[in-house]
Amino acid sequence: MPRLSRLLATALIVLAPLAQAATLDLAWWKDGKLTALQLRDDGSSKTAAFDGARMVPLGSLWKLFVYVYAVDGKLATPEYSCTGRQPQEEVYCCEPGKSVGRDAALAQSCALFFAPARLLVERRPWREYWSARLGRAPAGDAEWLSDPARLTPERLVSLRSLMVALASVPASSRGEAESALLRVVLGARGVDTVGWFGTRLRVKTFSWHQQERPSQRLGGAAGWLADGTPVWFAGEGTSSTILQAWAPRLAAALPASAPASDAGCVVVDYFTRYPVRSVMSEGVAAAPGALNGRYQVLFENGRSLALTSRGELLLARDAKNRIQLSGRFGVNDYVARVIDREGGSAEPEAAKGLAVAARSYLQQNAVWAEGCQRIADSSATQRVSPSPASAAARAIAQWTDQLVLTGASVRYHADTASKDTMAWSAAVAQARLGRRFDEILAAAWPHAELATLAGGGAQQCERLPAAEAWLARELPHWERLLRGEAGYETPPELPAVCRLGHGAPYSEQLRNRVFVRGLATREDRITLAHEFLHLGLRNHPRGQDEKLVEQLARRLVDVKLETPS
């Protein structure tokens, strides 16, 4: 048996008990009631044995409560500037000489930004704020909220008190926190998980120690679903490994979310290329103003169109007495109407990709007028159904709420793909092969990034040529042994090696790239080998196991391999 094969087999034997016992605890709070489940890695789930009395570590969640308090109280939240004097803490904030803002600091878990002393958070107003939110003074199991000094990662709090506190957050400040936390499923901690969650999950991650077994890590997250439902989950490992390992099962187990309010304002100018002769309702010409009911639109070219309006369409006449029709929608309503008009929702993953493309096109091409984005309904731009969107299209628009593409000019066509242009027929074909919407988007726009309307998204790739050259030199040596391992596949192209701006190193399987700090030390080389192995062993049953991959990476870098003949 090759040496690396023996190492792999030994590691699997050591880790087998942990793999067999892998579970994820999940809880949410709805209508004053806690629902708790335990998910197992075999795909099954059961009602969990714990309830709201369970004590859980606060971990990094304390930063979320400081964020909410600062937003609600309109506290000054100046950017934090990294000096390099606290490298272990600043790694979650920014590089020396740079700074981090409030939203990025929350998603990246920058403790230095949210230190209560730095933001001048005082005990008395803090206590008064949470007393008002909870409807009583924070005492008993909520005592941890009585003093900002009590917000320490090791503090144990009851799960019920944590959920009640999350439920008490006002919609306005919760909305700002959620917008910041959408970055989690797009960034390093949730890399490659947005395809499972969309924007349903708005959570702050945490990693701490198991209460009963201090040597074991407990990772997870807490926050809200898209409709404001408080949610918490945790399991053995770090927050990033939990998200990546459990994403499909967690997404399937989350409760259905009620439609969230539709933010934004889009005004659509209908039929700009087709003059309208009349708009009739039951044989009577419609009067200028909001339209309510069913109407028949007759065009000057003799064609007609039936439509329905619930007050969102407006009929007006210009200076020459010509009929003009416009609609005023929320952004997701607009996106849903585009889905119905341009593609349809029969293949949900393709429709999700179209939703992101439509929202991106709107952001790139609409003009701002009187507080709204304004765009024409036209085959030259994108077509928008004048009738209410279907329920399926609305659900898809909500599921992708706020997601856009950056770094490319976004266009699409019915059946012809070209640079920066997705073919809808190709998207449908990929969906039928089981591709997720993020994979469909990556195929159409390989150099674009998924981000949110607020600007949060994945890190941009600044290539590290020296690290890529080193990997290219070492890979032939490594592969002499790796090719004999079940599940190992050589990436179709050498991975791009990108400079890591903040946080822990990671790999992106979807885009075949890794983020590391450089190649200056032995540990840097091990890190690059580690992240490459996550790509190469992506089909191995334990290919995402951090302990196993780290052992293999150290062997590859430290053992002197034979020179290939």
SEFI-201743 format. One record per residue (C-alpha): residue number from 0; residue in three letters; x, y, z. Coordinates in steps of 0.02 Angstrom, whole numbers, plus 50000, padded with zeros to 5 digits. Layout:
residues N
ATOM   resi   resn      c1      c2      c3
ATOM    NUM    ala       X       Y       Z
...
END
This chain:
residues 565
ATOM   resi   resn      c1      c2      c3
ATOM      0    met   50000   50000   50000
ATOM      1    pro   50074   50172   49955
ATOM      2    arg   50130   50278   50102
ATOM      3    leu   49997   50411   50073
ATOM      4    ser   49865   50275   50056
ATOM      5    arg   49915   50205   50226
ATOM      6    leu   49905   50380   50299
ATOM      7    leu   49731   50405   50225
ATOM      8    ala   49669   50237   50288
ATOM      9    thr   49739   50269   50463
ATOM     10    ala   49659   50440   50470
ATOM     11    leu   49491   50370   50417
ATOM     12    ile   49498   50237   50554
ATOM     13    val   49540   50368   50685
ATOM     14    leu   49400   50482   50628
ATOM     15    ala   49268   50348   50599
ATOM     16    pro   49185   50360   50772
ATOM     17    leu   49167   50547   50751
ATOM     18    ala   49094   50527   50576
ATOM     19    gln   48967   50398   50634
ATOM     20    ala   48908   50509   50776
ATOM     21    ala   48897   50671   50677
ATOM     22    thr   48741   50770   50719
ATOM     23    leu   48682   50949   50706
ATOM     24    asp   48566   51028   50833
ATOM     25    leu   48440   51151   50759
ATOM     26    ala   48311   51261   50844
ATOM     27    trp   48196   51404   50797
ATOM     28    trp   48074   51516   50889
ATOM     29    lys   47900   51547   50821
ATOM     30    asp   47741   51609   50905
ATOM     31    gly   47825   51603   51076
ATOM     32    lys   47874   51420   51055
ATOM     33    leu   48041   51335   51033
ATOM     34    thr   48055   51195   50905
ATOM     35    ala   48212   51088   50918
ATOM     36    leu   48277   50954   50798
ATOM     37    gln   48432   50847   50789
ATOM     38    leu   48493   50813   50612
ATOM     39    arg   48602   50662   50577
ATOM     40    asp   48729   50640   50440
ATOM     41    asp   48633   50492   50370
ATOM     42    gly   48496   50613   50316
ATOM     43    ser   48375   50574   50457
ATOM     44    ser   48313   50692   50592
ATOM     45    lys   48218   50679   50755
ATOM     46    thr   48146   50791   50889
ATOM     47    ala   48294   50846   50994
ATOM     48    ala   48313   50797   51177
ATOM     49    phe   48355   50975   51229
ATOM     50    asp   48236   51120   51257
ATOM     51    gly   48249   51305   51292
ATOM     52    ala   48336   51274   51458
ATOM     53    arg   48492   51210   51369
ATOM     54    met   48644   51315   51408
ATOM     55    val   48745   51365   51256
ATOM     56    pro   48903   51471   51239
ATOM     57    leu   48876   51649   51179
ATOM     58    gly   49035   51640   51075
ATOM     59    ser   49041   51775   50941
ATOM     60    leu   48854   51808   50952
ATOM     61    trp   48886   51949   51075
ATOM     62    lys   48942   52057   50928
ATOM     63    leu   48769   52043   50850
ATOM     64    phe   48686   52118   51005
ATOM     65    val   48810   52261   51010
ATOM     66    tyr   48777   52292   50825
ATOM     67    val   48589   52300   50852
ATOM     68    tyr   48607   52416   51001
ATOM     69    ala   48723   52532   50904
ATOM     70    val   48608   52540   50753
ATOM     71    asp   48450   52567   50856
ATOM     72    gly   48534   52696   50967
ATOM     73    lys   48616   52783   50818
ATOM     74    leu   48787   52768   50902
ATOM     75    ala   48940   52824   50807
ATOM     76    thr   49024   52669   50733
ATOM     77    pro   49187   52731   50656
ATOM     78    glu   49287   52610   50550
ATOM     79    tyr   49418   52508   50642
ATOM     80    ser   49594   52532   50577
ATOM     81    cys   49712   52384   50584
ATOM     82    thr   49888   52421   50645
ATOM     83    gly   49963   52247   50646
ATOM     84    arg   49994   52255   50834
ATOM     85    gln   49856   52128   50872
ATOM     86    pro   49878   52001   50732
ATOM     87    gln   49775   51860   50811
ATOM     88    glu   49623   51974   50826
ATOM     89    glu   49650   52082   50672
ATOM     90    val   49651   51930   50558
ATOM     91    tyr   49460   51937   50569
ATOM     92    cys   49456   52124   50532
ATOM     93    cys   49576   52188   50399
ATOM     94    glu   49756   52194   50343
ATOM     95    pro   49880   52312   50429
ATOM     96    gly   49857   52486   50362
ATOM     97    lys   49678   52456   50309
ATOM     98    ser   49511   52475   50397
ATOM     99    val   49344   52386   50413
ATOM    100    gly   49167   52456   50423
ATOM    101    arg   49020   52403   50531
ATOM    102    asp   48933   52280   50415
ATOM    103    ala   49091   52192   50357
ATOM    104    ala   49152   52184   50538
ATOM    105    leu   48993   52092   50588
ATOM    106    ala   49002   51965   50447
ATOM    107    gln   49189   51937   50473
ATOM    108    ser   49170   51930   50663
ATOM    109    cys   49290   52072   50704
ATOM    110    ala   49287   52080   50895
ATOM    111    leu   49398   52236   50902
ATOM    112    phe   49267   52336   50807
ATOM    113    phe   49125   52294   50926
ATOM    114    ala   49218   52311   51091
ATOM    115    pro   49089   52402   51202
ATOM    116    ala   49223   52520   51270
ATOM    117    arg   49272   52571   51093
ATOM    118    leu   49093   52613   51044
ATOM    119    leu   49061   52699   51212
ATOM    120    val   48923   52576   51260
ATOM    121    glu   48875   52619   51439
ATOM    122    arg   48791   52502   51563
ATOM    123    arg   48637   52606   51609
ATOM    124    pro   48572   52649   51434
ATOM    125    trp   48615   52472   51379
ATOM    126    arg   48510   52399   51519
ATOM    127    glu   48367   52519   51485
ATOM    128    tyr   48368   52474   51300
ATOM    129    trp   48356   52287   51329
ATOM    130    ser   48228   52310   51468
ATOM    131    ala   48118   52401   51343
ATOM    132    arg   48146   52268   51211
ATOM    133    leu   48111   52121   51327
ATOM    134    gly   47967   52204   51420
ATOM    135    arg   48057   52177   51586
ATOM    136    ala   48227   52204   51664
ATOM    137    pro   48354   52077   51599
ATOM    138    ala   48365   51963   51750
ATOM    139    gly   48360   51776   51781
ATOM    140    asp   48406   51682   51624
ATOM    141    ala   48417   51848   51531
ATOM    142    glu   48540   51925   51654
ATOM    143    trp   48678   51912   51525
ATOM    144    leu   48595   52059   51436
ATOM    145    ser   48599   52170   51590
ATOM    146    asp   48777   52235   51568
ATOM    147    pro   48887   52247   51412
ATOM    148    ala   49031   52185   51520
ATOM    149    arg   48942   52017   51531
ATOM    150    leu   48956   51992   51343
ATOM    151    thr   49101   51870   51339
ATOM    152    pro   49123   51723   51220
ATOM    153    glu   49133   51595   51361
ATOM    154    arg   48972   51651   51444
ATOM    155    leu   48838   51517   51444
ATOM    156    val   48660   51576   51410
ATOM    157    ser   48498   51481   51399
ATOM    158    leu   48442   51444   51223
ATOM    159    arg   48270   51514   51264
ATOM    160    ser   48341   51682   51324
ATOM    161    leu   48447   51693   51166
ATOM    162    met   48296   51663   51054
ATOM    163    val   48186   51785   51150
ATOM    164    ala   48321   51918   51134
ATOM    165    leu   48333   51890   50947
ATOM    166    ala   48143   51897   50932
ATOM    167    ser   48141   52064   51024
ATOM    168    val   48252   52155   50898
ATOM    169    pro   48154   52291   50804
ATOM    170    ala   48122   52259   50620
ATOM    171    ser   48224   52411   50566
ATOM    172    ser   48387   52367   50654
ATOM    173    arg   48359   52182   50619
ATOM    174    gly   48346   52225   50435
ATOM    175    glu   48515   52311   50439
ATOM    176    ala   48593   52165   50531
ATOM    177    glu   48517   52041   50409
ATOM    178    ser   48585   52139   50261
ATOM    179    ala   48759   52129   50336
ATOM    180    leu   48741   51945   50380
ATOM    181    leu   48690   51894   50204
ATOM    182    arg   48877   51904   50170
ATOM    183    val   48903   51746   50274
ATOM    184    val   48837   51625   50142
ATOM    185    leu   48936   51718   50009
ATOM    186    gly   49103   51733   50100
ATOM    187    ala   49235   51619   50171
ATOM    188    arg   49130   51547   50313
ATOM    189    gly   48988   51494   50201
ATOM    190    val   49083   51473   50038
ATOM    191    asp   48985   51373   49908
ATOM    192    thr   48829   51364   50019
ATOM    193    val   48724   51503   49941
ATOM    194    gly   48661   51374   49816
ATOM    195    trp   48571   51286   49959
ATOM    196    phe   48513   51434   50062
ATOM    197    gly   48488   51577   49941
ATOM    198    thr   48458   51723   50058
ATOM    199    arg   48344   51632   50179
ATOM    200    leu   48481   51623   50311
ATOM    201    arg   48539   51784   50395
ATOM    202    val   48650   51723   50537
ATOM    203    lys   48802   51769   50640
ATOM    204    thr   48924   51624   50652
ATOM    205    phe   49014   51569   50810
ATOM    206    ser   49147   51443   50858
ATOM    207    trp   49187   51400   51039
ATOM    208    his   49220   51251   51151
ATOM    209    gln   49105   51108   51202
ATOM    210    gln   49049   51133   51382
ATOM    211    glu   49072   50949   51425
ATOM    212    arg   49228   50924   51317
ATOM    213    pro   49333   51084   51315
ATOM    214    ser   49455   51008   51189
ATOM    215    gln   49315   50991   51059
ATOM    216    arg   49252   51137   50956
ATOM    217    leu   49070   51187   50948
ATOM    218    gly   49026   51282   50791
ATOM    219    gly   48865   51354   50723
ATOM    220    ala   48767   51513   50700
ATOM    221    ala   48616   51610   50760
ATOM    222    gly   48510   51748   50687
ATOM    223    trp   48354   51751   50583
ATOM    224    leu   48269   51677   50432
ATOM    225    ala   48209   51795   50296
ATOM    226    asp   48041   51824   50383
ATOM    227    gly   48122   51868   50551
ATOM    228    thr   48106   51695   50631
ATOM    229    pro   48249   51675   50758
ATOM    230    val   48356   51522   50721
ATOM    231    trp   48506   51436   50803
ATOM    232    phe   48608   51283   50756
ATOM    233    ala   48770   51203   50818
ATOM    234    gly   48874   51047   50802
ATOM    235    glu   49050   50981   50825
ATOM    236    gly   49175   51080   50723
ATOM    237    thr   49199   51261   50673
ATOM    238    ser   49064   51372   50600
ATOM    239    ser   49136   51359   50425
ATOM    240    thr   49149   51170   50426
ATOM    241    ile   48973   51158   50498
ATOM    242    leu   48899   51267   50361
ATOM    243    gln   48988   51177   50220
ATOM    244    ala   48958   51000   50285
ATOM    245    trp   48776   51023   50335
ATOM    246    ala   48711   51148   50206
ATOM    247    pro   48597   51028   50107
ATOM    248    arg   48520   50947   50261
ATOM    249    leu   48506   51109   50357
ATOM    250    ala   48422   51197   50211
ATOM    251    ala   48296   51055   50195
ATOM    252    ala   48257   51057   50383
ATOM    253    leu   48229   51244   50404
ATOM    254    pro   48047   51295   50425
ATOM    255    ala   47956   51379   50282
ATOM    256    ser   47971   51568   50290
ATOM    257    ala   47828   51687   50264
ATOM    258    pro   47858   51812   50122
ATOM    259    ala   47961   51958   50184
ATOM    260    ser   47912   52137   50144
ATOM    261    asp   47969   52190   49971
ATOM    262    ala   48094   52330   49982
ATOM    263    gly   48142   52454   49849
ATOM    264    cys   48043   52541   49714
ATOM    265    val   48046   52509   49527
ATOM    266    val   47944   52606   49399
ATOM    267    val   47920   52516   49234
ATOM    268    asp   47870   52608   49076
ATOM    269    tyr   47764   52485   48977
ATOM    270    phe   47743   52470   48788
ATOM    271    thr   47864   52612   48746
ATOM    272    arg   47890   52539   48571
ATOM    273    tyr   47707   52500   48539
ATOM    274    pro   47585   52648   48542
ATOM    275    val   47425   52610   48638
ATOM    276    arg   47258   52653   48557
ATOM    277    ser   47145   52614   48705
ATOM    278    val   47132   52529   48875
ATOM    279    met   46960   52455   48906
ATOM    280    ser   46872   52372   49053
ATOM    281    glu   46707   52286   49016
ATOM    282    gly   46684   52393   48860
ATOM    283    val   46719   52557   48949
ATOM    284    ala   46876   52660   48921
ATOM    285    ala   46985   52666   49076
ATOM    286    ala   47007   52836   49156
ATOM    287    pro   47179   52906   49197
ATOM    288    gly   47242   52847   49367
ATOM    289    ala   47274   52683   49456
ATOM    290    leu   47202   52529   49371
ATOM    291    asn   47107   52398   49471
ATOM    292    gly   47034   52246   49386
ATOM    293    arg   47046   52164   49215
ATOM    294    tyr   47083   52266   49059
ATOM    295    gln   47105   52244   48873
ATOM    296    val   47246   52347   48795
ATOM    297    leu   47226   52381   48608
ATOM    298    phe   47381   52437   48515
ATOM    299    glu   47390   52547   48360
ATOM    300    asn   47457   52399   48260
ATOM    301    gly   47293   52307   48292
ATOM    302    arg   47356   52184   48420
ATOM    303    ser   47283   52171   48595
ATOM    304    leu   47336   52110   48767
ATOM    305    ala   47235   52062   48920
ATOM    306    leu   47307   52111   49088
ATOM    307    thr   47259   52122   49271
ATOM    308    ser   47306   52261   49392
ATOM    309    arg   47282   52278   49579
ATOM    310    gly   47321   52462   49586
ATOM    311    glu   47505   52446   49539
ATOM    312    leu   47477   52500   49358
ATOM    313    leu   47447   52682   49314
ATOM    314    leu   47366   52753   49159
ATOM    315    ala   47413   52930   49107
ATOM    316    arg   47411   53040   48952
ATOM    317    asp   47559   53141   48890
ATOM    318    ala   47558   53318   48819
ATOM    319    lys   47498   53250   48651
ATOM    320    asn   47357   53152   48736
ATOM    321    arg   47441   52986   48701
ATOM    322    ile   47407   52844   48823
ATOM    323    gln   47551   52794   48937
ATOM    324    leu   47553   52643   49052
ATOM    325    ser   47675   52621   49194
ATOM    326    gly   47691   52508   49344
ATOM    327    arg   47764   52534   49517
ATOM    328    phe   47834   52380   49605
ATOM    329    gly   47948   52321   49741
ATOM    330    val   48113   52248   49678
ATOM    331    asn   48063   52067   49708
ATOM    332    asp   47892   52094   49627
ATOM    333    tyr   47982   52166   49477
ATOM    334    val   48103   52018   49470
ATOM    335    ala   47959   51893   49483
ATOM    336    arg   47869   51977   49337
ATOM    337    val   48029   51965   49234
ATOM    338    ile   48041   51779   49274
ATOM    339    asp   47864   51751   49212
ATOM    340    arg   47892   51855   49055
ATOM    341    glu   48068   51802   49006
ATOM    342    gly   48085   51622   49062
ATOM    343    gly   47963   51541   49180
ATOM    344    ser   47981   51442   49341
ATOM    345    ala   47960   51262   49279
ATOM    346    glu   48147   51232   49313
ATOM    347    pro   48174   51317   49482
ATOM    348    glu   48365   51321   49479
ATOM    349    ala   48366   51403   49307
ATOM    350    ala   48233   51525   49368
ATOM    351    lys   48339   51568   49520
ATOM    352    gly   48484   51608   49403
ATOM    353    leu   48368   51715   49297
ATOM    354    ala   48308   51805   49454
ATOM    355    val   48486   51854   49499
ATOM    356    ala   48522   51906   49320
ATOM    357    ala   48363   52011   49311
ATOM    358    arg   48401   52098   49476
ATOM    359    ser   48580   52129   49418
ATOM    360    tyr   48521   52199   49251
ATOM    361    leu   48404   52317   49343
ATOM    362    gln   48545   52382   49453
ATOM    363    gln   48660   52407   49304
ATOM    364    asn   48537   52489   49185
ATOM    365    ala   48396   52577   49278
ATOM    366    val   48399   52764   49306
ATOM    367    trp   48352   52844   49470
ATOM    368    ala   48204   52962   49470
ATOM    369    glu   48107   53027   49621
ATOM    370    gly   48171   52892   49738
ATOM    371    cys   48136   52746   49620
ATOM    372    gln   48233   52649   49491
ATOM    373    arg   48155   52676   49320
ATOM    374    ile   48170   52558   49172
ATOM    375    ala   48073   52520   49013
ATOM    376    asp   47984   52356   48976
ATOM    377    ser   48064   52311   48811
ATOM    378    ser   48148   52170   48717
ATOM    379    ala   48297   52290   48707
ATOM    380    thr   48310   52288   48898
ATOM    381    gln   48211   52153   48987
ATOM    382    arg   48028   52116   48975
ATOM    383    val   47914   52132   49126
ATOM    384    ser   47743   52052   49141
ATOM    385    pro   47608   52185   49167
ATOM    386    ser   47499   52059   49260
ATOM    387    pro   47532   52000   49439
ATOM    388    ala   47675   51876   49454
ATOM    389    ser   47640   51692   49481
ATOM    390    ala   47661   51620   49656
ATOM    391    ala   47809   51515   49598
ATOM    392    ala   47899   51665   49524
ATOM    393    arg   47868   51768   49681
ATOM    394    ala   47940   51629   49790
ATOM    395    ile   48097   51620   49683
ATOM    396    ala   48121   51809   49686
ATOM    397    gln   48104   51805   49877
ATOM    398    trp   48224   51658   49891
ATOM    399    thr   48358   51757   49797
ATOM    400    asp   48314   51922   49884
ATOM    401    gln   48455   52051   49865
ATOM    402    leu   48572   51936   49767
ATOM    403    val   48659   52016   49617
ATOM    404    leu   48812   51986   49509
ATOM    405    thr   48958   52106   49510
ATOM    406    gly   49111   52116   49398
ATOM    407    ala   49021   52085   49233
ATOM    408    ser   48894   52168   49120
ATOM    409    val   48743   52055   49139
ATOM    410    arg   48635   52009   48990
ATOM    411    tyr   48540   51855   48935
ATOM    412    his   48459   51786   48778
ATOM    413    ala   48330   51653   48741
ATOM    414    asp   48449   51530   48657
ATOM    415    thr   48613   51613   48609
ATOM    416    ala   48755   51627   48734
ATOM    417    ser   48901   51747   48712
ATOM    418    lys   49023   51843   48821
ATOM    419    asp   48931   51903   48977
ATOM    420    thr   48767   51839   48904
ATOM    421    met   48676   51687   48973
ATOM    422    ala   48568   51581   48859
ATOM    423    trp   48405   51538   48946
ATOM    424    ser   48397   51372   48852
ATOM    425    ala   48570   51326   48918
ATOM    426    ala   48518   51373   49096
ATOM    427    val   48367   51259   49083
ATOM    428    ala   48474   51116   49015
ATOM    429    gln   48597   51135   49159
ATOM    430    ala   48457   51138   49286
ATOM    431    arg   48389   50975   49216
ATOM    432    leu   48562   50899   49243
ATOM    433    gly   48553   50944   49428
ATOM    434    arg   48656   51104   49426
ATOM    435    arg   48618   51231   49563
ATOM    436    phe   48582   51411   49517
ATOM    437    asp   48753   51472   49576
ATOM    438    glu   48837   51344   49462
ATOM    439    ile   48728   51402   49317
ATOM    440    leu   48779   51583   49349
ATOM    441    ala   48964   51537   49364
ATOM    442    ala   48957   51449   49195
ATOM    443    ala   48879   51601   49111
ATOM    444    trp   48982   51734   49201
ATOM    445    pro   49144   51650   49257
ATOM    446    his   49227   51813   49310
ATOM    447    ala   49078   51885   49404
ATOM    448    glu   49046   51873   49591
ATOM    449    leu   48885   51845   49685
ATOM    450    ala   48854   51990   49803
ATOM    451    thr   48709   52080   49886
ATOM    452    leu   48626   52245   49845
ATOM    453    ala   48714   52318   49997
ATOM    454    gly   48882   52272   49922
ATOM    455    gly   48928   52122   50029
ATOM    456    gly   48996   51971   49939
ATOM    457    ala   49142   51857   49909
ATOM    458    gln   49320   51922   49911
ATOM    459    gln   49387   51976   49743
ATOM    460    cys   49530   51870   49677
ATOM    461    glu   49700   51955   49673
ATOM    462    arg   49810   51822   49594
ATOM    463    leu   49974   51767   49677
ATOM    464    pro   50085   51714   49530
ATOM    465    ala   50227   51648   49639
ATOM    466    ala   50109   51536   49737
ATOM    467    glu   50028   51473   49576
ATOM    468    ala   50200   51433   49502
ATOM    469    trp   50250   51337   49660
ATOM    470    leu   50088   51238   49655
ATOM    471    ala   50116   51197   49471
ATOM    472    arg   50292   51132   49510
ATOM    473    glu   50238   51027   49660
ATOM    474    leu   50078   50954   49589
ATOM    475    pro   50159   50822   49475
ATOM    476    his   50252   50752   49628
ATOM    477    trp   50095   50750   49735
ATOM    478    glu   49989   50670   49602
ATOM    479    arg   50099   50517   49587
ATOM    480    leu   50019   50463   49751
ATOM    481    leu   49857   50560   49750
ATOM    482    arg   49796   50479   49588
ATOM    483    gly   49787   50314   49680
ATOM    484    glu   49664   50381   49808
ATOM    485    ala   49479   50345   49783
ATOM    486    gly   49387   50506   49746
ATOM    487    tyr   49539   50610   49700
ATOM    488    glu   49517   50710   49540
ATOM    489    thr   49640   50829   49461
ATOM    490    pro   49552   50997   49443
ATOM    491    pro   49518   51031   49258
ATOM    492    glu   49632   51182   49270
ATOM    493    leu   49765   51232   49394
ATOM    494    pro   49672   51323   49533
ATOM    495    ala   49689   51511   49543
ATOM    496    val   49782   51559   49701
ATOM    497    cys   49711   51721   49772
ATOM    498    arg   49775   51837   49907
ATOM    499    leu   49673   51823   50067
ATOM    500    gly   49620   51992   50132
ATOM    501    his   49547   51937   50299
ATOM    502    gly   49489   51784   50394
ATOM    503    ala   49547   51604   50378
ATOM    504    pro   49612   51527   50215
ATOM    505    tyr   49481   51435   50112
ATOM    506    ser   49446   51355   49944
ATOM    507    glu   49304   51386   49822
ATOM    508    gln   49258   51227   49731
ATOM    509    leu   49132   51312   49618
ATOM    510    arg   49261   51433   49546
ATOM    511    asn   49416   51321   49567
ATOM    512    arg   49518   51441   49671
ATOM    513    val   49597   51455   49843
ATOM    514    phe   49625   51604   49957
ATOM    515    val   49788   51607   50056
ATOM    516    arg   49903   51739   50128
ATOM    517    gly   50059   51697   50030
ATOM    518    leu   50203   51574   50018
ATOM    519    ala   50335   51645   50135
ATOM    520    thr   50344   51506   50264
ATOM    521    arg   50327   51318   50282
ATOM    522    glu   50156   51344   50361
ATOM    523    asp   50103   51448   50211
ATOM    524    arg   50150   51305   50095
ATOM    525    ile   50055   51180   50203
ATOM    526    thr   49904   51296   50198
ATOM    527    leu   49908   51305   50008
ATOM    528    ala   49924   51115   49997
ATOM    529    his   49779   51098   50121
ATOM    530    glu   49662   51208   50020
ATOM    531    phe   49713   51123   49857
ATOM    532    leu   49670   50954   49934
ATOM    533    his   49495   51016   49972
ATOM    534    leu   49476   51041   49785
ATOM    535    gly   49560   50880   49731
ATOM    536    leu   49470   50771   49860
ATOM    537    arg   49301   50852   49833
ATOM    538    asn   49225   50683   49788
ATOM    539    his   49311   50588   49928
ATOM    540    pro   49190   50540   50069
ATOM    541    arg   49301   50631   50196
ATOM    542    gly   49374   50759   50077
ATOM    543    gln   49310   50906   50178
ATOM    544    asp   49368   50838   50345
ATOM    545    glu   49491   50968   50412
ATOM    546    lys   49593   50847   50519
ATOM    547    leu   49617   50722   50380
ATOM    548    val   49659   50854   50249
ATOM    549    glu   49783   50941   50365
ATOM    550    gln   49876   50777   50395
ATOM    551    leu   49887   50744   50208
ATOM    552    ala   49944   50922   50172
ATOM    553    arg   50086   50911   50298
ATOM    554    arg   50143   50746   50223
ATOM    555    leu   50143   50816   50048
ATOM    556    val   50246   50967   50097
ATOM    557    asp   50364   50889   50223
ATOM    558    val   50402   50717   50149
ATOM    559    lys   50538   50716   50016
ATOM    560    leu   50451   50632   49869
ATOM    561    glu   50545   50540   49734
ATOM    562    thr   50586   50640   49579
ATOM    563    pro   50470   50585   49438
ATOM    564    ser   50559   50489   49302
END
